[in-house]
Amino acid sequence: MGATPRIFAHRGFHSPFSTFPESSHSAYLAAIEVGADGFECDIRLTKDHEIVIWHDATLQRVAKNSARISTSTLDELRSVYPIMTLDELLDLAIAHKKDLAVETKHPVRYRRAVEKALARLLNSRSAEIKKSGIKIYLMSFSWWATSYNSQSPFIGTFLVRSRTFLPLARFATSGLNIQILREGYIPPDPSTILVWTVNEPEDIHLCKKIGVQVIITDNVSVARSV
């Protein structure tokens, strides 16, 4: 049996597993309450170039509103949904000593500007991050984005779609979809792997057996109980 993986809350502890809105401040606070070791989030740039915590290009799936992140200001988005900024999530992570996995989405309207904005923010708060002792993983499905992120003092992570991309020696950490592990693939060094999205008890046991570093889950309370 491998080492116990750390548990990261996938967009916070949110509906349908809790009553809290996805990627909201309350969802991340709830994740702390039920025992998350860290947070996972997706980031995009708004029209006024604020870095916000949001997975989709629009608010449609979650808020039933057609507002597009890239063509709306932060205030406009917040008039519809309690959307967070990355700066606010960093406050929470630092205060509660929670590691943070940040994924930049691509393709997007502002292209590499999102990585540059992310680097500026993290560099401006590097002293606080270092003092808190938290780890920050920078992730993307874009090879260019991950190559850019890997130049930062934080941990560059490449999220892979297929086992054929492993091992990626130039990156400190790699990511895998749980389906790849279900099919029997064993990473060369499981202790450097983040696995998403791990919601079922049998998948949590599999990750523990293999010895992966982090599981990213929608249901932190179940993961913690397992």
MINUMAR-592307 format. One line per 5 residues: number of its first residue (from 0); their letters; for each residue x, y, z of N, C-alpha, C. Coordinates in Angstrom, 1 decimal. Example, Ala and Ser with C-alpha at 12.3 -4.5 7.8 and 13.67 -1.06 7.14 Angstrom:
2
0) AS) 13.2:-5.7:7.8:12.3:-4.5:7.8:13.2:-3.3:7.8 ~ 12.8:-2.2:7.1:13.7:-1.1:7.1:12.9:0.0:7.9
***
This chain:
226
0) MGATP) 0.8:-1.2:0.0:0.0:0.0:0.0:0.9:1.2:0.0 ~ 0.6:2.2:-0.9:1.4:3.4:-1.0:1.1:4.4:0.1 ~ 1.8:5.5:0.0:1.5:6.6:1.0:0.1:7.2:0.7 ~ -0.5:7.8:1.8:-1.8:8.4:1.6:-1.7:9.6:0.8 ~ -2.5:9.7:-0.3:-2.4:10.9:-1.1:-3.0:12.1:-0.4
5) RIFAH) -2.6:13.3:-0.8:-3.2:14.5:-0.3:-4.5:14.7:-1.1 ~ -5.5:15.4:-0.5:-6.8:15.6:-1.1:-7.0:17.1:-1.5 ~ -7.2:17.3:-2.8:-7.5:18.7:-3.2:-8.9:18.8:-3.7 ~ -9.5:19.9:-3.2:-10.9:20.1:-3.6:-11.1:20.6:-5.0 ~ -11.7:19.9:-5.9:-11.9:20.3:-7.3:-13.0:21.4:-7.4
10) RGFHS) -12.6:22.6:-7.6:-13.5:23.8:-7.7:-14.2:23.9:-6.3 ~ -13.5:23.6:-5.2:-14.2:23.7:-3.9:-15.0:22.5:-3.6 ~ -15.7:22.5:-2.5:-16.6:21.4:-2.1:-18.0:22.0:-2.5 ~ -18.5:21.5:-3.6:-19.6:22.2:-4.3:-20.7:21.2:-4.6 ~ -21.9:21.8:-5.1:-23.0:21.0:-5.6:-22.6:20.1:-6.7
15) PFSTF) -23.1:18.9:-6.8:-24.2:18.3:-6.1:-23.8:17.6:-4.8 ~ -22.5:17.7:-4.4:-22.1:17.0:-3.2:-22.2:17.9:-1.9 ~ -22.5:19.1:-2.1:-22.8:20.0:-1.0:-23.8:21.0:-1.5 ~ -24.1:22.0:-0.7:-25.1:23.1:-1.1:-24.4:24.3:-1.6 ~ -23.1:24.3:-1.7:-22.3:25.5:-2.0:-22.1:25.6:-3.6
20) PESSH) -22.2:26.9:-4.1:-22.0:27.1:-5.5:-20.5:26.7:-5.9 ~ -20.4:26.2:-7.1:-19.1:25.8:-7.7:-18.2:27.0:-7.8 ~ -16.9:26.7:-7.3:-15.8:27.7:-7.4:-16.1:29.0:-6.6 ~ -17.0:28.9:-5.7:-17.3:30.1:-4.9:-16.5:30.1:-3.6 ~ -16.4:31.3:-2.9:-15.7:31.4:-1.6:-16.3:30.4:-0.6
25) SAYLA) -17.6:30.3:-0.6:-18.2:29.4:0.4:-17.9:27.9:0.1 ~ -17.7:27.6:-1.2:-17.3:26.2:-1.5:-15.9:25.9:-1.1 ~ -15.0:26.8:-1.2:-13.6:26.6:-0.8:-13.5:26.6:0.8 ~ -14.3:27.5:1.4:-14.4:27.4:2.9:-14.9:26.1:3.4 ~ -15.9:25.6:2.7:-16.5:24.3:3.0:-15.5:23.2:2.9
30) AIEVG) -14.6:23.3:1.8:-13.6:22.3:1.6:-12.6:22.2:2.8 ~ -12.3:23.4:3.3:-11.5:23.4:4.5:-12.1:22.7:5.7 ~ -13.4:22.9:5.9:-14.2:22.4:7.0:-14.2:20.8:6.9 ~ -14.3:20.3:5.7:-14.4:18.8:5.6:-13.0:18.1:5.3 ~ -11.9:18.9:5.5:-10.6:18.3:5.5:-9.8:18.3:4.3
35) ADGFE) -10.0:19.2:3.3:-9.1:19.3:2.2:-7.7:19.7:2.5 ~ -6.7:19.1:1.8:-5.3:19.5:2.0:-5.0:20.6:1.1 ~ -5.8:20.8:0.0:-5.5:21.9:-1.0:-6.7:22.2:-1.8 ~ -6.5:23.1:-2.7:-7.6:23.5:-3.6:-7.1:23.3:-5.1 ~ -8.1:23.0:-5.9:-7.9:23.0:-7.4:-8.8:24.1:-7.9
40) CDIRL) -8.3:24.8:-8.9:-9.1:25.9:-9.5:-8.7:26.0:-11.0 ~ -9.6:26.6:-11.8:-9.4:27.0:-13.2:-9.4:28.5:-13.2 ~ -8.6:29.1:-14.1:-8.6:30.6:-14.1:-8.8:31.1:-15.6 ~ -9.4:32.2:-15.7:-9.6:32.9:-16.9:-9.5:34.4:-16.7 ~ -9.3:35.2:-17.8:-9.2:36.6:-17.7:-10.5:37.3:-18.1
45) TKDHE) -11.0:38.2:-17.3:-12.2:39.0:-17.6:-11.8:40.1:-18.7 ~ -12.9:40.8:-19.1:-12.7:41.9:-20.0:-11.7:43.0:-19.4 ~ -11.8:43.2:-18.1:-10.9:44.2:-17.4:-9.7:43.5:-16.9 ~ -9.4:42.3:-17.4:-8.2:41.6:-17.1:-8.0:41.2:-15.6 ~ -9.1:40.9:-15.0:-9.0:40.3:-13.6:-8.9:38.8:-13.8
50) IVIWH) -8.1:38.2:-12.9:-8.0:36.7:-13.0:-9.1:36.1:-12.1 ~ -10.0:35.4:-12.7:-11.1:34.9:-12.0:-11.1:33.4:-12.0 ~ -11.7:32.8:-10.9:-11.8:31.3:-10.8:-13.0:30.8:-11.5 ~ -12.8:30.2:-12.7:-14.0:29.8:-13.4:-13.5:28.8:-14.5 ~ -14.3:27.7:-14.6:-13.9:26.6:-15.6:-14.4:26.9:-17.0
55) DATLQ) -15.6:27.2:-17.2:-16.2:27.3:-18.5:-16.0:28.7:-19.1 ~ -16.2:28.8:-20.4:-16.1:30.1:-21.1:-17.2:31.1:-20.7 ~ -18.4:30.5:-20.3:-19.5:31.4:-20.0:-20.1:30.9:-18.6 ~ -21.1:31.7:-18.1:-21.7:31.3:-16.9:-22.9:30.3:-17.1 ~ -23.1:29.9:-18.3:-24.4:29.2:-18.7:-24.6:27.9:-17.9
60) RVAKN) -23.6:27.0:-17.8:-23.8:25.7:-17.1:-24.1:25.9:-15.7 ~ -23.5:26.8:-15.0:-23.6:26.9:-13.5:-24.7:27.9:-13.1 ~ -24.7:29.0:-13.8:-25.6:30.1:-13.4:-26.8:30.4:-14.4 ~ -26.8:29.6:-15.4:-27.9:29.7:-16.4:-28.0:31.1:-17.0 ~ -26.8:31.6:-17.3:-26.6:33.0:-17.8:-25.6:33.0:-18.9
65) SARIS) -25.9:33.6:-20.0:-25.0:33.5:-21.2:-23.7:34.4:-21.1 ~ -23.6:35.2:-20.1:-22.4:36.1:-19.9:-21.1:35.3:-20.2 ~ -20.3:35.9:-21.0:-19.0:35.3:-21.3:-17.9:35.9:-20.5 ~ -17.0:35.1:-19.9:-16.0:35.6:-19.0:-15.1:36.7:-19.7 ~ -14.6:36.4:-20.9:-13.7:37.2:-21.6:-14.2:38.5:-22.1
70) TSTLD) -15.6:38.6:-22.2:-16.2:39.9:-22.7:-17.0:40.6:-21.6 ~ -16.8:40.2:-20.3:-17.6:40.8:-19.2:-16.6:41.3:-18.2 ~ -16.9:42.3:-17.5:-16.1:42.8:-16.4:-16.3:42.0:-15.2 ~ -15.5:42.1:-14.2:-15.7:41.4:-12.9:-17.0:41.8:-12.3 ~ -17.2:43.1:-12.3:-18.5:43.6:-11.7:-19.7:43.0:-12.4
75) ELRSV) -19.7:43.0:-13.7:-20.8:42.4:-14.4:-21.0:40.9:-14.1 ~ -19.9:40.2:-14.0:-20.1:38.8:-13.6:-20.6:38.6:-12.2 ~ -20.1:39.4:-11.3:-20.6:39.3:-9.9:-22.0:39.8:-9.7 ~ -22.6:40.5:-10.7:-24.0:40.8:-10.6:-24.8:39.6:-10.9 ~ -24.2:38.6:-11.4:-24.9:37.3:-11.8:-24.6:36.2:-10.8
80) YPIMT) -23.3:36.1:-10.4:-22.8:34.9:-9.7:-21.7:35.4:-8.8 ~ -21.5:34.7:-7.6:-20.4:35.1:-6.6:-19.1:34.6:-7.1 ~ -18.6:35.0:-8.2:-17.3:34.6:-8.8:-16.2:35.1:-8.0 ~ -15.1:34.3:-7.8:-13.9:34.7:-7.0:-12.8:35.1:-7.9 ~ -11.9:35.9:-7.4:-10.7:36.2:-8.1:-9.6:35.3:-7.5
85) LDELL) -8.5:35.0:-8.3:-7.4:34.2:-7.8:-6.8:34.9:-6.6 ~ -6.7:36.2:-6.6:-6.1:36.9:-5.5:-6.9:36.5:-4.2 ~ -8.2:36.5:-4.3:-9.0:36.1:-3.1:-8.8:34.7:-2.7 ~ -8.6:33.8:-3.7:-8.4:32.4:-3.3:-7.0:32.2:-2.7 ~ -6.1:33.0:-3.2:-4.7:33.0:-2.6:-4.8:33.4:-1.1
90) DLAIA) -5.6:34.4:-0.8:-5.7:34.8:0.6:-6.2:33.7:1.4 ~ -7.2:32.9:0.9:-7.7:31.8:1.7:-6.7:30.7:1.8 ~ -6.0:30.4:0.7:-4.9:29.3:0.7:-3.8:29.6:1.7 ~ -3.4:30.9:1.7:-2.2:31.3:2.5:-2.7:31.3:4.0 ~ -3.9:31.8:4.3:-4.3:31.9:5.6:-4.5:30.5:6.3
95) HKKDL) -5.0:29.6:5.5:-5.3:28.2:6.0:-4.2:27.2:5.6 ~ -3.1:27.7:5.0:-2.0:26.8:4.6:-2.5:25.6:3.8 ~ -3.2:25.9:2.7:-3.7:24.9:1.7:-2.9:25.1:0.4 ~ -2.4:23.9:-0.1:-1.8:24.0:-1.4:-2.8:24.3:-2.4 ~ -2.2:24.7:-3.6:-3.1:25.3:-4.6:-2.7:24.8:-6.0
100) AVETK) -3.6:24.2:-6.8:-3.4:23.7:-8.1:-4.2:24.7:-9.1 ~ -3.5:25.4:-9.9:-4.1:26.4:-10.8:-4.0:26.0:-12.2 ~ -5.1:25.8:-12.9:-5.1:25.5:-14.3:-5.5:26.6:-15.2 ~ -4.7:27.0:-16.1:-5.0:28.0:-17.1:-5.7:27.3:-18.3 ~ -6.9:27.9:-18.7:-7.7:27.2:-19.8:-7.2:27.7:-21.2
105) HPVRY) -7.2:26.8:-22.1:-6.9:27.2:-23.5:-7.7:26.3:-24.5 ~ -8.0:26.8:-25.7:-7.7:28.2:-26.2:-8.6:29.2:-25.6 ~ -8.1:30.4:-25.4:-8.9:31.5:-24.9:-8.6:32.8:-25.6 ~ -9.5:33.8:-25.5:-9.4:35.0:-26.2:-8.1:35.7:-26.0 ~ -7.6:35.8:-24.8:-6.4:36.5:-24.4:-5.1:35.7:-24.5
110) RRAVE) -5.2:34.5:-24.9:-4.0:33.7:-25.2:-3.1:33.7:-24.0 ~ -1.8:33.9:-24.3:-0.8:33.8:-23.3:-0.9:34.9:-22.2 ~ -1.7:35.9:-22.4:-1.9:37.0:-21.3:-2.3:36.4:-20.0 ~ -3.0:35.3:-20.0:-3.4:34.7:-18.7:-2.3:34.2:-17.9 ~ -1.3:33.5:-18.6:-0.1:33.0:-17.9:0.8:34.2:-17.4
115) KALAR) 0.8:35.3:-18.2:1.6:36.4:-17.8:1.0:37.1:-16.6 ~ -0.3:37.2:-16.6:-1.0:37.8:-15.4:-0.9:36.9:-14.2 ~ -0.9:35.6:-14.4:-0.7:34.7:-13.3:0.7:34.8:-12.7 ~ 1.7:34.9:-13.5:3.0:35.1:-13.1:3.2:36.4:-12.3 ~ 2.6:37.5:-12.8:2.7:38.7:-12.1:2.1:38.7:-10.7
120) LLNSR) 1.0:38.0:-10.6:0.3:37.9:-9.3:1.1:37.1:-8.3 ~ 1.5:35.9:-8.8:2.3:35.0:-7.9:3.6:35.7:-7.5 ~ 4.3:36.3:-8.4:5.6:37.0:-8.0:5.3:38.1:-7.1 ~ 4.2:38.8:-7.2:4.0:39.9:-6.3:3.7:39.5:-4.9 ~ 3.3:38.2:-4.7:2.9:37.6:-3.4:3.9:36.5:-3.0
125) SAEIK) 5.0:36.4:-3.7:5.9:35.3:-3.5:6.4:35.2:-2.0 ~ 6.6:36.4:-1.4:7.1:36.3:0.0:6.1:35.7:0.9 ~ 4.8:36.1:0.7:3.7:35.5:1.6:3.6:34.0:1.3 ~ 3.7:33.6:0.0:3.5:32.2:-0.3:4.7:31.4:0.3 ~ 5.9:31.9:0.2:7.0:31.2:0.8:6.9:31.1:2.3
130) KSGIK) 6.5:32.2:3.0:6.4:32.2:4.4:5.3:31.2:4.9 ~ 4.2:31.0:4.1:3.1:30.1:4.5:3.5:28.7:4.3 ~ 4.5:28.4:3.4:4.9:27.0:3.2:4.1:26.2:2.2 ~ 3.1:26.9:1.6:2.2:26.1:0.7:2.9:25.9:-0.7 ~ 2.5:24.8:-1.4:2.9:24.6:-2.7:1.9:25.1:-3.7
135) IYLMS) 2.4:25.6:-4.8:1.5:26.0:-5.9:1.9:25.3:-7.2 ~ 0.9:24.6:-7.7:1.1:23.8:-9.0:0.5:24.6:-10.1 ~ 1.2:24.8:-11.2:0.7:25.6:-12.3:0.4:24.6:-13.5 ~ -0.8:24.5:-14.0:-1.2:23.4:-14.8:-1.9:24.0:-16.1 ~ -1.8:23.2:-17.2:-2.6:23.5:-18.4:-2.5:22.3:-19.3
140) FSWWA) -3.5:22.2:-20.2:-3.5:21.2:-21.3:-2.7:21.8:-22.4 ~ -2.3:23.0:-22.4:-1.5:23.7:-23.4:0.0:23.4:-23.1 ~ 0.7:22.9:-24.1:2.1:22.6:-23.9:2.9:24.0:-23.8 ~ 2.5:25.0:-24.6:3.2:26.3:-24.5:3.0:26.8:-23.1 ~ 1.7:26.8:-22.6:1.4:27.4:-21.3:2.2:26.7:-20.2
145) TSYNS) 2.3:25.4:-20.2:3.1:24.7:-19.2:4.5:25.0:-19.3 ~ 5.1:25.1:-20.5:6.5:25.4:-20.7:6.8:26.8:-20.1 ~ 5.9:27.7:-20.3:6.0:29.1:-19.8:6.0:29.0:-18.3 ~ 5.0:28.3:-17.7:4.8:28.2:-16.3:6.0:27.5:-15.6 ~ 6.7:26.6:-16.3:7.8:25.8:-15.7:9.0:26.7:-15.5
150) QSPFI) 9.0:27.9:-16.0:10.1:28.8:-15.8:10.0:29.6:-14.5 ~ 8.8:29.5:-13.9:8.5:30.2:-12.7:9.1:29.5:-11.5 ~ 9.2:30.1:-10.3:9.8:29.4:-9.1:8.8:28.5:-8.5 ~ 7.6:28.4:-9.1:6.6:27.5:-8.6:6.6:26.2:-9.3 ~ 5.8:25.2:-9.0:5.9:23.9:-9.6:5.2:23.8:-10.9
155) GTFLV) 5.9:23.6:-12.0:5.2:23.5:-13.3:4.6:22.1:-13.5 ~ 3.4:22.0:-13.9:2.7:20.7:-14.0:2.1:20.6:-15.4 ~ 2.3:19.5:-16.0:1.6:19.3:-17.3:0.5:18.3:-17.2 ~ -0.7:18.7:-17.4:-1.8:17.7:-17.4:-1.9:17.0:-18.7 ~ -1.8:15.7:-18.6:-1.8:14.9:-19.8:-3.1:14.2:-20.1
160) RSRTF) -3.4:14.0:-21.4:-4.6:13.3:-21.8:-4.4:11.9:-22.0 ~ -3.1:11.5:-22.3:-2.8:10.1:-22.6:-1.5:9.7:-22.0 ~ -1.4:8.4:-21.7:-0.2:7.8:-21.0:1.0:8.0:-22.0 ~ 0.8:8.2:-23.3:1.9:8.3:-24.2:2.7:9.5:-23.9 ~ 2.2:10.5:-23.2:3.0:11.7:-22.9:3.9:11.5:-21.7
165) LPLAR) 3.8:10.4:-21.0:4.7:10.2:-19.8:5.9:9.3:-20.2 ~ 7.0:9.4:-19.5:7.3:10.5:-18.5:7.7:11.8:-19.2 ~ 7.4:12.9:-18.5:7.8:14.2:-18.9:8.9:14.7:-18.0 ~ 10.1:14.4:-18.3:11.2:14.7:-17.4:11.4:16.1:-17.1 ~ 11.0:17.0:-18.0:11.3:18.4:-17.8:10.3:19.0:-16.8
170) FATSG) 9.2:18.3:-16.4:8.3:18.8:-15.5:8.4:18.1:-14.1 ~ 8.3:18.9:-13.0:8.5:18.3:-11.7:7.3:17.4:-11.4 ~ 6.1:17.6:-11.9:4.9:16.9:-11.6:4.1:16.7:-12.8 ~ 3.4:15.6:-12.9:2.5:15.4:-14.0:1.1:15.1:-13.5 ~ 0.1:15.2:-14.4:-1.3:14.9:-14.1:-1.9:13.8:-14.9
175) LNIQI) -2.8:13.1:-14.3:-3.4:12.0:-15.1:-4.9:12.0:-14.8 ~ -5.7:11.6:-15.8:-7.1:11.3:-15.6:-7.2:10.0:-14.9 ~ -8.1:9.8:-13.9:-8.3:8.6:-13.2:-8.5:7.4:-14.1 ~ -9.2:7.7:-15.3:-9.5:6.6:-16.2:-8.2:5.8:-16.7 ~ -7.1:6.6:-16.8:-5.8:6.0:-17.3:-5.3:5.0:-16.2
180) LREGY) -5.5:5.3:-14.9:-5.1:4.4:-13.9:-6.0:3.2:-13.8 ~ -7.3:3.4:-14.0:-8.3:2.3:-14.1:-7.9:1.3:-15.1 ~ -7.3:1.7:-16.2:-7.0:0.8:-17.3:-5.7:0.1:-17.0 ~ -5.1:0.3:-15.8:-3.9:-0.5:-15.4:-2.6:0.2:-15.6 ~ -2.6:1.4:-16.0:-1.3:2.1:-16.2:-0.7:2.5:-14.9
185) IPPDP) 0.6:2.2:-14.7:1.3:2.6:-13.5:2.4:3.6:-13.8 ~ 2.3:4.8:-13.3:3.3:5.9:-13.6:4.7:5.5:-13.2 ~ 5.7:5.9:-13.9:7.1:5.6:-13.4:7.4:6.0:-12.0 ~ 6.9:7.2:-11.6:7.1:7.7:-10.3:5.8:8.3:-9.8 ~ 4.9:7.4:-9.2:3.6:7.8:-8.7:3.6:9.0:-7.7
190) STILV) 4.7:9.1:-7.0:4.8:10.2:-6.0:4.8:11.6:-6.6 ~ 4.9:11.7:-7.9:5.0:13.0:-8.5:3.7:13.3:-9.3 ~ 2.7:12.4:-9.1:1.5:12.5:-10.0:0.3:13.1:-9.2 ~ -0.5:14.0:-9.9:-1.8:14.4:-9.5:-2.8:13.7:-10.3 ~ -3.9:13.2:-9.7:-4.9:12.5:-10.5:-6.3:13.2:-10.3
195) WTVNE) -7.0:13.3:-11.4:-8.3:14.0:-11.4:-9.3:13.1:-12.1 ~ -10.6:13.2:-12.0:-11.3:13.7:-10.9:-11.7:12.4:-10.1 ~ -11.2:12.3:-8.9:-11.3:11.0:-8.1:-12.5:11.1:-7.1 ~ -13.6:10.5:-7.5:-14.8:10.7:-6.6:-15.3:9.4:-6.0 ~ -14.9:8.2:-6.6:-15.4:6.9:-6.2:-14.5:6.3:-5.1
200) PEDIH) -15.0:5.7:-4.1:-14.1:5.1:-3.1:-13.1:4.1:-3.7 ~ -13.5:3.3:-4.7:-12.6:2.3:-5.3:-11.5:3.0:-6.0 ~ -11.7:4.2:-6.6:-10.7:5.0:-7.2:-9.7:5.6:-6.2 ~ -10.3:6.0:-5.1:-9.4:6.5:-4.0:-8.5:5.5:-3.5 ~ -9.0:4.3:-3.3:-8.2:3.1:-2.8:-7.1:2.8:-3.9
205) LCKKI) -7.5:2.9:-5.2:-6.5:2.6:-6.2:-5.3:3.6:-6.2 ~ -5.7:4.9:-6.0:-4.6:5.9:-6.0:-3.7:5.7:-4.8 ~ -4.3:5.4:-3.6:-3.5:5.1:-2.4:-2.6:3.9:-2.6 ~ -3.1:2.8:-3.3:-2.3:1.6:-3.5:-1.1:1.9:-4.4 ~ -1.4:2.8:-5.5:-0.3:3.1:-6.4:0.7:4.1:-5.8
210) GVQVI) 0.2:4.9:-4.9:1.1:5.9:-4.2:1.1:7.2:-4.9 ~ 0.0:7.7:-5.5:0.0:9.0:-6.1:0.2:10.1:-5.1 ~ 0.6:11.3:-5.5:0.9:12.4:-4.6:-0.4:13.1:-4.2 ~ -1.3:13.4:-5.1:-2.5:14.2:-4.9:-3.7:13.6:-5.6 ~ -4.8:13.5:-5.0:-6.1:13.2:-5.7:-6.9:14.5:-5.7
215) ITDNV) -7.5:14.8:-6.8:-8.4:16.0:-7.0:-9.8:15.5:-7.1 ~ -10.6:15.9:-6.1:-12.0:15.3:-6.0:-13.0:16.3:-5.8 ~ -14.3:16.0:-6.3:-15.4:16.8:-6.1:-16.0:16.6:-4.7 ~ -15.7:15.5:-4.1:-16.3:15.1:-2.8:-15.3:14.9:-1.7 ~ -14.8:16.0:-1.2:-13.7:15.9:-0.2:-14.1:15.1:1.0
220) SVARS) -15.4:15.2:1.5:-15.8:14.5:2.7:-15.7:13.0:2.5 ~ -16.1:12.5:1.3:-16.0:11.0:1.1:-14.5:10.6:1.0 ~ -13.7:11.4:0.2:-12.3:11.1:0.1:-11.6:11.1:1.5 ~ -11.9:12.0:2.3:-11.3:12.0:3.7:-11.8:10.8:4.5 ~ -13.0:10.4:4.4:-13.5:9.3:5.2:-12.9:8.0:4.7
225) V) -12.6:7.9:3.4:-11.9:6.7:2.8:-10.5:6.7:3.3
***
